[in-house]
Amino acid sequence: MSLGDLTQLAVQALSSPEKPAKQGEAAPADSLGTAILNQLQAMQRALKEDEELVVLFRHGPETIVVREVYLPTPQLAVLSGIDPNKSTARAIAPVESLQLLCKVAKVPAPAKPSRVALVVPKPRPE
């Protein structure tokens, strides 16, 4: 089994925990959005108790500290968070052009670290 096959199986296993990935199964159509969410999830899992993942989205002069990533469709991401003025902000962007800056930050006690919410709509029953 090649490294590419293993990577594909790992992405499928993380993207659909209810169904085990089958060998030779094609990648889902929304694999780029799923891959982004999986990377964010993996970075958050690796955090220590006193750390948080700071995710930044920049568009021109505007910067948002992302608190939630929502994929309403496989091609679209909605990023919710706060801007430098502490105002609530949202960015709507195509997944294929999404660029996020992620870094780990220590959170001084007694403050509790926050986590970025990763939301994917549940599939509709057919």
DSSP file (Angstrom, degrees, kcal/mol; ACC not computed):
  #  RESIDUE AA STRUCTURE BP1 BP2  ACC     N-H-->O    O-->H-N    N-H-->O    O-->H-N    TCO  KAPPA ALPHA  PHI   PSI    X-CA   Y-CA   Z-CA
    1    1 A M              0   0    0      0, 0.0     2,-0.1     0, 0.0     0, 0.0   0.000 360.0 360.0 360.0 131.6    0.0    0.0    0.0
    2    2 A S     >  -     0   0    0      1,-0.1     4,-2.0     4,-0.0     5,-0.1  -0.309 360.0-109.6 -82.3 166.3    1.5    3.4   -1.0
    3    3 A L  H  > S+     0   0    0      1,-0.2     4,-2.5     2,-0.2     5,-0.2   0.860 119.9  56.6 -62.1 -36.8    1.8    6.5    1.2
    4    4 A G  H  > S+     0   0    0      2,-0.2     4,-2.4     1,-0.2    -1,-0.2   0.894 106.2  49.7 -61.9 -40.8   -0.9    8.1   -1.0
    5    5 A D  H  > S+     0   0    0      2,-0.2     4,-2.4     1,-0.2    -2,-0.2   0.913 111.4  48.9 -64.1 -42.6   -3.3    5.3   -0.2
    6    6 A L  H  X S+     0   0    0     -4,-2.0     4,-2.3     2,-0.2    -2,-0.2   0.909 111.1  49.9 -63.9 -42.1   -2.7    5.6    3.5
    7    7 A T  H  X S+     0   0    0     -4,-2.5     4,-2.4     2,-0.2    -2,-0.2   0.924 110.9  49.4 -61.9 -44.9   -3.2    9.3    3.4
    8    8 A Q  H  X S+     0   0    0     -4,-2.4     4,-2.2     1,-0.2    -2,-0.2   0.908 111.4  49.0 -61.7 -43.1   -6.5    8.9    1.5
    9    9 A L  H  X S+     0   0    0     -4,-2.4     4,-2.4     1,-0.2    -1,-0.2   0.886 110.4  51.1 -64.3 -39.1   -7.7    6.3    4.0
   10   10 A A  H  X S+     0   0    0     -4,-2.3     4,-2.2     2,-0.2    -2,-0.2   0.916 110.2  48.8 -65.5 -43.0   -6.7    8.5    7.0
   11   11 A V  H  X S+     0   0    0     -4,-2.4     4,-2.1     1,-0.2    -2,-0.2   0.918 113.0  48.0 -62.4 -43.6   -8.7   11.5    5.5
   12   12 A Q  H  X S+     0   0    0     -4,-2.2     4,-1.6     1,-0.2    -2,-0.2   0.900 110.7  50.9 -64.6 -40.6  -11.7    9.3    4.9
   13   13 A A  H  < S+     0   0    0     -4,-2.4    -1,-0.2     1,-0.2    -2,-0.2   0.898 114.0  44.0 -65.3 -39.7  -11.6    7.9    8.4
   14   14 A L  H  < S+     0   0    0     -4,-2.2    -1,-0.2     1,-0.2    -2,-0.2   0.828 112.6  52.1 -73.6 -31.5  -11.4   11.3   10.0
   15   15 A S  H  < S+     0   0    0     -4,-2.1    -2,-0.2     1,-0.3    -1,-0.2   0.756 121.3  27.2 -80.2 -23.8  -14.1   12.8    7.8
   16   16 A S    ><  +     0   0    0     -4,-1.6     3,-0.9     3,-0.2    -1,-0.3  -0.663  61.9 172.0-139.3  82.3  -16.8   10.1    8.4
   17   17 A P  T 3  S+     0   0    0      0, 0.0    -1,-0.1     0, 0.0    -2,-0.1   0.731  77.2  62.0 -65.9 -20.9  -16.3    8.5   11.8
   18   18 A E  T 3  S+     0   0    0      1,-0.2    -5,-0.1     2,-0.0    -2,-0.0   0.825 106.4  46.2 -72.8 -30.6  -19.7    6.6   11.5
   19   19 A K  S <  S-     0   0    0     -3,-0.9    -3,-0.2    -7,-0.2    -1,-0.2  -0.953  86.4-129.0-116.3 122.5  -18.5    4.6    8.4
   20   20 A P        -     0   0    0      0, 0.0     2,-0.1     0, 0.0    -7,-0.1  -0.413  33.8-104.9 -66.8 144.7  -15.1    3.0    8.3
   21   21 A A        -     0   0    0    -12,-0.2     2,-0.4    -2,-0.1   -12,-0.1  -0.450  32.4-139.8 -70.5 141.3  -13.1    3.8    5.2
   22   22 A K    >   -     0   0    0     -2,-0.1     3,-1.8    -3,-0.1     2,-0.1  -0.839  23.3-105.0-104.5 140.9  -12.9    1.1    2.6
   23   23 A Q  T 3  S+     0   0    0     -2,-0.4     3,-0.1     1,-0.3    -1,-0.0  -0.389 105.4  16.6 -63.6 134.5   -9.7    0.3    0.7
   24   24 A G  T 3  S+     0   0    0      1,-0.3    -1,-0.3   -19,-0.1     2,-0.2   0.427  88.7 141.4  84.7  -1.9   -9.8    1.6   -2.8
   25   25 A E    <   -     0   0    0     -3,-1.8    -1,-0.3     1,-0.1     2,-0.0  -0.520  55.9-110.8 -74.4 141.0  -12.8    3.9   -2.2
   26   26 A A        -     0   0    0     -2,-0.2    -1,-0.1     1,-0.1     3,-0.1  -0.338  35.4 -98.0 -70.8 152.5  -12.6    7.2   -4.0
   27   27 A A        -     0   0    0      1,-0.1    -1,-0.1     2,-0.1     4,-0.1  -0.402  47.3-100.0 -67.0 145.8  -12.0   10.4   -2.1
   28   28 A P    >   -     0   0    0      0, 0.0     3,-1.4     0, 0.0    -1,-0.1  -0.266  27.9-113.8 -66.4 157.7  -15.2   12.4   -1.4
   29   29 A A  T 3  S+     0   0    0      1,-0.3     3,-0.4     2,-0.1    -2,-0.1   0.780 116.1  53.9 -62.8 -27.4  -16.0   15.4   -3.6
   30   30 A D  T 3>  +     0   0    0      1,-0.2     4,-2.4     2,-0.1    -1,-0.3  -0.017  69.8 127.8 -96.6  30.9  -15.5   17.8   -0.6
   31   31 A S  H <>  +     0   0    0     -3,-1.4     4,-2.5     1,-0.2    -1,-0.2   0.793  67.4  55.3 -62.7 -31.1  -12.0   16.5    0.2
   32   32 A L  H  > S+     0   0    0     -3,-0.4     4,-2.1     2,-0.2    -1,-0.2   0.948 112.2  42.1 -67.9 -47.4  -10.3   19.9    0.2
   33   33 A G  H  > S+     0   0    0     41,-0.4     4,-2.3     1,-0.2    -2,-0.2   0.908 116.6  49.3 -63.2 -41.5  -12.7   21.3    2.8
   34   34 A T  H  X S+     0   0    0     -4,-2.4     4,-2.7     1,-0.2    -2,-0.2   0.895 109.0  52.8 -63.8 -40.6  -12.5   18.1    4.8
   35   35 A A  H  X S+     0   0    0     -4,-2.5     4,-2.2    -5,-0.2    -1,-0.2   0.896 108.7  49.9 -63.5 -40.2   -8.8   18.2    4.6
   36   36 A I  H  X S+     0   0    0     -4,-2.1     4,-2.2     2,-0.2    -2,-0.2   0.945 112.9  46.1 -63.0 -48.0   -8.7   21.8    6.0
   37   37 A L  H  X S+     0   0    0     -4,-2.3     4,-2.6     1,-0.2    -2,-0.2   0.900 111.8  52.3 -61.6 -40.5  -11.0   20.9    8.9
   38   38 A N  H  X S+     0   0    0     -4,-2.7     4,-2.5     2,-0.2    -1,-0.2   0.883 108.6  50.3 -63.3 -38.8   -9.0   17.7    9.6
   39   39 A Q  H  X S+     0   0    0     -4,-2.2     4,-2.3     2,-0.2    -1,-0.2   0.927 111.9  46.9 -65.7 -44.1   -5.8   19.7    9.8
   40   40 A L  H  X S+     0   0    0     -4,-2.2     4,-2.1     1,-0.2    -2,-0.2   0.919 113.2  49.8 -62.0 -42.9   -7.3   22.2   12.2
   41   41 A Q  H  X S+     0   0    0     -4,-2.6     4,-2.3     1,-0.2    -2,-0.2   0.908 110.4  49.8 -62.9 -42.9   -8.7   19.4   14.3
   42   42 A A  H  X S+     0   0    0     -4,-2.5     4,-1.4     1,-0.2    -1,-0.2   0.898 110.0  50.6 -64.3 -40.7   -5.3   17.7   14.4
   43   43 A M  H  < S+     0   0    0     -4,-2.3     4,-0.3     1,-0.2    -1,-0.2   0.893 111.4  48.4 -64.7 -38.6   -3.6   20.9   15.4
   44   44 A Q  H >< S+     0   0    0     -4,-2.1     3,-1.3     1,-0.2    -2,-0.2   0.882 107.3  55.3 -69.2 -37.6   -6.1   21.4   18.3
   45   45 A R  H 3< S+     0   0    0     -4,-2.3    -1,-0.2     1,-0.3    -2,-0.2   0.839 104.0  55.7 -62.8 -31.8   -5.8   17.8   19.5
   46   46 A A  T 3< S+     0   0    0     -4,-1.4    -1,-0.3    -5,-0.2    -2,-0.2   0.535  85.6 111.9 -79.4  -6.2   -2.0   18.3   19.8
   47   47 A L    <   -     0   0    0     -3,-1.3     2,-0.1    -4,-0.3    -3,-0.0  -0.330  65.0-128.3 -70.7 148.9   -2.4   21.3   22.1
   48   48 A K    >   -     0   0    0      1,-0.1     3,-1.8     4,-0.1    -1,-0.1  -0.424  35.9 -95.0 -85.3 170.4   -1.5   21.1   25.8
   49   49 A E  T 3  S+     0   0    0      1,-0.3    -1,-0.1    -2,-0.1    -2,-0.1   0.788 124.8  46.6 -59.8 -30.1   -3.9   22.2   28.5
   50   50 A D  T 3  S+     0   0    0     62,-0.1    57,-3.4     2,-0.0     2,-0.3   0.131 102.2  83.6-101.0  20.8   -2.5   25.8   28.7
   51   51 A E  E <   -A  106   0A   0     -3,-1.8     2,-0.3    55,-0.3    55,-0.2  -0.881  51.9-169.2-123.3 153.6   -2.4   26.3   24.9
   52   52 A E  E     -A  105   0A   0     53,-2.4    53,-2.6    -2,-0.3     2,-0.6  -0.977  27.1-116.4-137.1 155.2   -4.9   27.4   22.3
   53   53 A L  E     -A  104   0A   0     61,-0.5     2,-0.7    -2,-0.3    51,-0.2  -0.808  24.6-155.7 -91.2 120.4   -4.9   27.4   18.5
   54   54 A V  E     -A  103   0A   0     49,-3.4    49,-2.2    -2,-0.6     2,-0.5  -0.875  10.5-169.2 -97.6 118.1   -5.1   31.0   17.1
   55   55 A V  E     -AB 102  66A   0     -2,-0.7    11,-3.0    11,-0.5     2,-0.4  -0.942   3.8-168.9-112.3 122.4   -6.5   30.9   13.6
   56   56 A L  E     -AB 101  65A   0     45,-3.3    45,-2.7    -2,-0.5     2,-0.5  -0.895  10.1-166.8-114.2 140.2   -6.3   34.1   11.6
   57   57 A F  E     -AB 100  64A   0      7,-2.2     7,-2.6    -2,-0.4     2,-0.4  -0.995  11.1-166.5-122.7 127.1   -7.9   35.0    8.3
   58   58 A R  E     + B   0  63A   0     41,-0.5     2,-0.4    -2,-0.5     5,-0.2  -0.935  14.5 173.7-117.6 136.6   -6.7   38.1    6.4
   59   59 A H  E >   - B   0  62A   0      3,-2.4     3,-1.9    -2,-0.4    -2,-0.0  -0.891  68.7 -50.7-139.6 107.4   -8.4   39.8    3.6
   60   60 A G  T 3  S-     0   0    0     -2,-0.4    -1,-0.1     1,-0.3     0, 0.0  -0.452 123.0 -18.6  61.3-132.5   -6.8   43.0    2.5
   61   61 A P  T 3  S+     0   0    0      0, 0.0     2,-0.3     0, 0.0    -1,-0.3   0.599 119.5  96.2 -80.9  -9.1   -6.3   45.2    5.6
   62   62 A E  E <   -B   59   0A   0     -3,-1.9    -3,-2.4    21,-0.0     2,-0.4  -0.598  51.4-172.8 -86.7 140.8   -8.9   43.2    7.6
   63   63 A T  E     -B   58   0A   0     -2,-0.3     2,-0.4    -5,-0.2    -5,-0.2  -0.999   3.6-164.9-131.2 135.5   -7.9   40.4   10.0
   64   64 A I  E     -B   57   0A   0     -7,-2.6    -7,-2.2    -2,-0.4     2,-0.9  -0.973  18.9-140.0-120.1 133.0  -10.3   38.1   11.8
   65   65 A V  E     -BC  56  82A   0     17,-3.1    17,-1.8    -2,-0.4     2,-0.3  -0.849  35.8-133.6 -85.8 110.6   -9.4   35.8   14.7
   66   66 A V  E     +BC  55  81A   0    -11,-3.0   -11,-0.5    -2,-0.9    15,-0.3  -0.496  37.9 166.9 -77.4 128.7  -11.5   32.8   13.7
   67   67 A R  E    S+     0   0A   0     13,-3.3    50,-2.8     1,-0.3     2,-0.3   0.561  70.6  26.8-110.3 -19.1  -13.6   31.1   16.4
   68   68 A E  E     -dC 117  80A   0     12,-2.0    12,-2.4    48,-0.2     2,-0.5  -0.991  56.4-162.1-148.9 137.6  -15.7   28.9   14.0
   69   69 A V  E     -dC 118  79A   0     48,-2.9    50,-3.2    -2,-0.3     2,-0.4  -0.987  17.9-176.8-118.4 121.1  -15.2   27.3   10.6
   70   70 A Y  E     -dC 119  78A   0      8,-2.5     8,-3.0    -2,-0.5    50,-0.2  -0.973  16.0-162.1-122.6 129.9  -18.5   26.2    9.0
   71   71 A L  E     +     0   0A   0     48,-2.2     6,-0.2    -2,-0.4    -2,-0.0  -0.819  13.6 172.6-109.9  90.0  -18.7   24.4    5.6
   72   72 A P  E    S+     0   0A   0      0, 0.0    -1,-0.2     0, 0.0     5,-0.1   0.818  77.6  11.1 -67.5 -28.4  -22.3   24.9    4.4
   73   73 A T  E >  S- C   0  76A   0      3,-0.8     3,-1.1    -3,-0.1    -3,-0.0  -0.923  87.5-104.2-138.1 163.9  -21.3   23.3    1.1
   74   74 A P  T 3  S+     0   0    0      0, 0.0   -41,-0.4     0, 0.0   -40,-0.1   0.744 121.4  43.4 -61.6 -21.4  -18.2   21.4    0.0
   75   75 A Q  T 3  S+     0   0    0     20,-0.1    20,-2.1    19,-0.1     2,-0.4   0.490 106.8  67.1-102.3  -4.2  -17.0   24.5   -2.0
   76   76 A L  E <   -CE  73  94A   0     -3,-1.1    -3,-0.8    18,-0.3     2,-0.4  -0.956  54.5-167.9-128.9 135.9  -17.8   27.3    0.6
   77   77 A A  E     - E   0  93A   0     16,-2.9    16,-2.6    -2,-0.4     2,-0.5  -0.962   5.8-160.9-119.7 138.5  -16.4   28.2    4.0
   78   78 A V  E     -CE  70  92A   0     -8,-3.0    -8,-2.5    -2,-0.4     2,-0.6  -0.980  10.6-163.8-116.7 119.0  -17.9   30.6    6.5
   79   79 A L  E     -CE  69  91A   0     12,-3.1    12,-2.4    -2,-0.5     2,-0.4  -0.908   5.3-169.8-106.6 122.4  -15.4   31.9    9.1
   80   80 A S  E     +CE  68  90A   0    -12,-2.4   -13,-3.3    -2,-0.6   -12,-2.0  -0.896  30.3 102.4-112.6 142.0  -16.8   33.6   12.2
   81   81 A G  E     -CE  66  89A   0      8,-2.5     8,-2.6    -2,-0.4     2,-0.3  -0.891  61.3 -63.5-177.8-150.8  -14.8   35.4   14.7
   82   82 A I  E     -CE  65  88A   0    -17,-1.8   -17,-3.1    -2,-0.3     6,-0.2  -0.944  32.2-139.0-128.8 149.5  -13.7   38.8   16.0
   83   83 A D    >   -     0   0    0      4,-2.2     3,-2.2    -2,-0.3   -19,-0.2  -0.404  44.5 -87.2 -95.2 178.3  -11.8   41.7   14.4
   84   84 A P  T 3  S+     0   0    0      0, 0.0   -20,-0.1     0, 0.0    -1,-0.0   0.737 129.0  57.7 -60.6 -21.5   -9.1   43.8   16.2
   85   85 A N  T 3  S-     0   0    0      2,-0.1     3,-0.1     3,-0.0     0, 0.0   0.312 119.0-111.2 -88.9   9.0  -11.9   46.1   17.4
   86   86 A K  S <  S+     0   0    0     -3,-2.2     2,-0.3     1,-0.3     3,-0.0   0.707  71.8 142.9  66.7  23.0  -13.6   43.2   19.2
   87   87 A S        -     0   0    0      1,-0.1    -4,-2.2    -4,-0.0    -1,-0.3  -0.698  59.7-105.1 -89.7 145.4  -16.5   43.3   16.7
   88   88 A T  E     -E   82   0A   0     -2,-0.3     2,-0.3    -6,-0.2    -6,-0.2  -0.499  47.9-179.5 -67.9 136.5  -18.1   40.2   15.5
   89   89 A A  E     -E   81   0A   0     -8,-2.6    -8,-2.5    -2,-0.2     2,-0.4  -0.982  17.2-164.4-141.0 150.1  -17.1   39.4   11.9
   90   90 A R  E     -E   80   0A   0     -2,-0.3     2,-0.4   -10,-0.2   -10,-0.2  -0.990   2.9-162.5-133.3 144.4  -17.7   36.8    9.3
   91   91 A A  E     -E   79   0A   0    -12,-2.4   -12,-3.1    -2,-0.4     2,-0.5  -0.991   4.2-160.0-124.5 135.5  -15.9   36.0    6.1
   92   92 A I  E     +E   78   0A   0     -2,-0.4   -14,-0.2   -14,-0.2    -2,-0.0  -0.972  26.6 159.6-115.9 121.4  -17.4   33.9    3.3
   93   93 A A  E     -E   77   0A   0    -16,-2.6   -16,-2.9    -2,-0.5     2,-0.2  -0.987  45.5-100.9-144.9 148.8  -14.8   32.4    1.0
   94   94 A P  E >   -E   76   0A   0      0, 0.0     3,-1.2     0, 0.0     4,-0.4  -0.490  34.8-128.6 -65.6 139.2  -14.5   29.6   -1.6
   95   95 A V  G >  S+     0   0    0    -20,-2.1     3,-1.5     1,-0.3   -19,-0.1   0.878 104.5  60.4 -58.8 -40.5  -12.6   26.7    0.0
   96   96 A E  G 3  S+     0   0    0    -21,-0.3    -1,-0.3     1,-0.3   -20,-0.1   0.702 110.7  40.4 -67.3 -17.4  -10.1   26.4   -2.8
   97   97 A S  G <  S+     0   0    0     -3,-1.2     2,-0.3     2,-0.0    -1,-0.3   0.328  85.8 126.1-108.0   7.1   -8.8   30.0   -2.1
   98   98 A L    <   -     0   0    0     -3,-1.5     2,-0.4    -4,-0.4    -3,-0.0  -0.485  34.1-178.2 -71.9 127.5   -8.9   29.8    1.7
   99   99 A Q        -     0   0    0     -2,-0.3   -41,-0.5   -41,-0.1     2,-0.4  -0.980   3.2-178.0-129.0 119.3   -5.7   30.7    3.4
  100  100 A L  E     -A   57   0A   0     -2,-0.4     2,-0.6   -43,-0.1   -43,-0.2  -0.924  20.3-144.5-118.6 141.0   -5.5   30.6    7.2
  101  101 A L  E     -A   56   0A   0    -45,-2.7   -45,-3.3    -2,-0.4     2,-0.4  -0.927  24.0-171.7-102.9 122.7   -2.6   31.4    9.5
  102  102 A C  E     +A   55   0A   0     -2,-0.6     2,-0.3   -47,-0.2   -47,-0.2  -0.946  10.9 162.6-120.7 133.6   -2.5   29.1   12.5
  103  103 A K  E     -A   54   0A   0    -49,-2.2   -49,-3.4    -2,-0.4     2,-0.4  -0.995  35.0-118.3-148.1 153.7   -0.3   29.4   15.5
  104  104 A V  E     -A   53   0A   0     -2,-0.3     2,-0.4   -51,-0.2   -51,-0.2  -0.746  30.3-171.0 -92.4 134.6   -0.2   28.0   19.0
  105  105 A A  E     -A   52   0A   0    -53,-2.6   -53,-2.4    -2,-0.4     2,-0.2  -0.982  21.7-125.3-127.8 139.0   -0.4   30.5   21.9
  106  106 A K  E     -A   51   0A   0     -2,-0.4   -55,-0.3   -55,-0.2   -56,-0.0  -0.593  21.2-145.8 -76.5 141.3    0.1   29.9   25.6
  107  107 A V        -     0   0    0    -57,-3.4     2,-0.1    -2,-0.2    -1,-0.0  -0.951  16.5-130.0-111.5 117.7   -2.9   31.0   27.8
  108  108 A P    >   -     0   0    0      0, 0.0     3,-1.3     0, 0.0   -57,-0.0  -0.383  43.1 -73.5 -68.5 143.2   -1.8   32.4   31.2
  109  109 A A  T 3  S+     0   0    0      1,-0.3     3,-0.1    -2,-0.1   -59,-0.0  -0.415 112.0  29.5 -66.4 148.0   -3.6   31.0   34.2
  110  110 A P  T 3  S+     0   0    0      0, 0.0    -1,-0.3     0, 0.0    -3,-0.0  -0.954 101.2  91.0 -93.3   8.1   -6.4   31.3   35.4
  111  111 A A  S <  S-     0   0    0     -3,-1.3    -4,-0.1     1,-0.1     0, 0.0  -0.302  72.0-131.3 -64.2 148.7   -7.8   31.9   31.9
  112  112 A K        -     0   0    0     -3,-0.1   -62,-0.1     1,-0.0     2,-0.1  -0.849  21.4-114.3-103.1 138.0   -9.0   28.9   30.0
  113  113 A P        -     0   0    0      0, 0.0     2,-0.2     0, 0.0   -61,-0.1  -0.386  28.5-136.6 -68.4 146.0   -7.9   28.3   26.4
  114  114 A S        -     0   0    0     -2,-0.1   -61,-0.5   -61,-0.0     2,-0.4  -0.624  10.2-140.7 -98.4 162.5  -10.6   28.4   23.7
  115  115 A R        -     0   0    0     -2,-0.2     2,-0.4   -63,-0.1   -63,-0.0  -0.932  19.3-114.2-122.4 147.2  -11.1   26.0   20.9
  116  116 A V        -     0   0    0     -2,-0.4     2,-0.4   -76,-0.1   -48,-0.2  -0.679  32.7-128.8 -78.9 127.5  -12.0   26.7   17.3
  117  117 A A  E     -d   68   0A   0    -50,-2.8   -48,-2.9    -2,-0.4     2,-0.6  -0.640  18.4-158.6 -79.1 132.7  -15.4   25.2   16.5
  118  118 A L  E     -d   69   0A   0     -2,-0.4     2,-0.5   -50,-0.2   -48,-0.2  -0.956  14.4-174.9-116.5 114.0  -15.4   23.1   13.3
  119  119 A V  E     +d   70   0A   0    -50,-3.2   -48,-2.2    -2,-0.6   -82,-0.0  -0.933  14.7 173.8-122.2 128.6  -18.9   22.6   11.8
  120  120 A V        -     0   0    0     -2,-0.5    -2,-0.0   -50,-0.2   -50,-0.0  -0.997  38.8-110.9-125.7 132.8  -20.0   20.5    8.9
  121  121 A P        -     0   0    0      0, 0.0     3,-0.1     0, 0.0    -2,-0.0  -0.344  35.4-111.3 -63.6 143.4  -23.7   20.2    8.0
  122  122 A K        -     0   0    0      1,-0.1     2,-0.1    -2,-0.0     0, 0.0  -0.504  38.7-101.3 -72.2 141.2  -25.1   16.7    8.7
  123  123 A P        -     0   0    0      0, 0.0    -1,-0.1     0, 0.0     3,-0.0  -0.370  36.7-118.9 -64.6 140.6  -26.1   14.9    5.5
  124  124 A R        -     0   0    0      1,-0.1     2,-0.1    -3,-0.1     0, 0.0  -0.584  29.0-109.2 -78.8 138.9  -29.8   14.9    4.7
  125  125 A P              0   0    0      0, 0.0    -1,-0.1     0, 0.0     0, 0.0  -0.451 360.0 360.0 -67.9 141.0  -31.6   11.6    4.6
  126  126 A E              0   0    0     -2,-0.1    -2,-0.0    -3,-0.0     0, 0.0   0.436 360.0 360.0 -98.6 360.0  -32.5   10.6    1.1
